[in-house]
Amino acid sequence: MKLTRFLYALALLLMPLTYSTKFLVGMPGITWVNPTVLLGIVLFLLLLPPIQPRVSLLIIFSAIVSGCLGFIFLLNLGGEQGGIYTVFREPIRTALNFIWFWVCLRFALRAPDYLVKWLAVSVVVQLFIAVYLWLGALMLVPLPGTVAEFVRTFALSQVVWFGETPVVRLGGTFIESPPFGLFMLSGFVVITLAIWGQKQYSRWLAVGWIAALVGVVGSLATQVLLGLVVFVGLCLVFLLKGRQAIAARVVGLVLMLLITPYLLGVISGKVSDASDLRAEVAYGKSGGERLFHAYYGVKLLAQHPEYIPFGLGPGRYGRYVAQTGAFPETVTPQVTPVEWLVEYGVVGAVLLIWWLWLIWKKSRVYGILGMAAFLGLFLANMFQANWKWESWFLALAVLYAANAEMVPTLAGRNRDAGHHR
C-alpha cells in the first residue's frame, strides 16, 4: 500500500475525532487541531494536487484579510483582543479545510473506490462508538471515568422530548448531535452517489450506507434531518423508476412518514421561539437565538459600513454580541450564510457562494441524484454552530469531481433525454 493511500485512509478514520476528544480523554486545556486536517497538510505536500476551483484559494486569502482587519476593528472596543492565535485561528481553520478539499478532490478523481470504501469503514466505526457511548450515557455499559463524565454531561444537553419521554440523541465523538449527524449525512450522500451514480457495490458499501442512515436518524438534528428529507424525497420523486425501485420507494416513504411529522413539530417550536428578538429572551432558544444573531449581525454591518467589504473577521462575532450581556464571546451566528456575510464580509460571502455555485454545476452530471445531494448537504450545514467540518468538504469534493466518465449511466441517460425533447 502506498504511503499516501495509507495516510488518506487514516485521515478518513480519524475524521470524527473533533475537539470534543480532549474532553473525552480528560485534557480540556490543550489546544486541539483535528488530526484529519493535519494529515491533509501532509498529503497535500506529498501529492501537490491542483488547486481547484481557483476561487477556493481566493477564499483563503479573503479570510486572512478579514482576520487582520477584524483585529484592527476590535481595537476600538478596548479590552483584551487576543494574540496571533486568536486572530488567525478561524482563517487557518478555513484554509485547512480547503486544503483537505483539494486532497479529497484528488482521491475522488484518481481513486474513488478507495475513498468510498474507507469512508464507509469510518462511518461504521463511528456508529459503533456512538451507540456504545449512548448506552454508557444510559448507564447500561461501563465507561472510563473521564469518558463517563463527558458523555453523561453531553447526554443531559442533547435530550429531546417526545411528549413526556426523554430521548438521548446519538453524538459519537462529536461535541453535539448536529455535527455528528452532518458527518453521517455526508457519508450517506457519498456512498449513495457511489452505489446509484457510479454503479459501485460491495458489502462494505451496503453496511456503510445503512450505518450512515441510522446515524443521521439517530442524531435527531433538525437541519440534518431536513437535508436527509430533501435528498431522499427528491430521489424518490424523480429518480427511482420501474419495478426494481418498488422496495426502495417503500423504505423511503416509510422513512419520510416517520421523520416529516417530527420535523414539522420541531420547526413549529423553533418558529414560536423566534417571536422575541431581545437578547436575554432569545438566549438558549434554538430558533429565537438564530434569528437574533441574524438580526444583530446585519445591524452591526448597517451601523459600521467599514465592516461591509471584509466583515468583522472570522470567529470575531462573539466579541461583539457579548456586549449585550446575554451571550459568551465564544458564540457564533449559527446561521451559515449570515456568518459568511457578517464575519467574511461581502467579498468573502460572494467568493464562498461562487465556490458553491461551481460545485452545484458539477453536481448536475449526476442528474437529479447530484442536485438532490447538493441541496441536502447545503441545508444540513446552514444552521450549524460551526460550518467548517471535514466531512462536508469531502462530500462537496466528491460532487465537484463528477464527470461523464465517472457516471456514464446517468450521463448517457441525460443525453438521451435531451435527444427526445
PyMOL commands that set and color helices and strands:
alter all, ss='L'
color gray80, all
select helices_A, chain A and resi 3-13+21-24+35-47+55-75+84-110+112-137+145-157+177-197+203-219+222-239+243-273+279-282+286-303+305-307+317-324+336-366+368-380+390-400+408-419
alter helices_A, ss='H'
color red, helices_A
select strands_A, chain A and resi 159-162+165-168
alter strands_A, ss='S'
color yellow, strands_A
deselect
rebuild
show_as cartoon
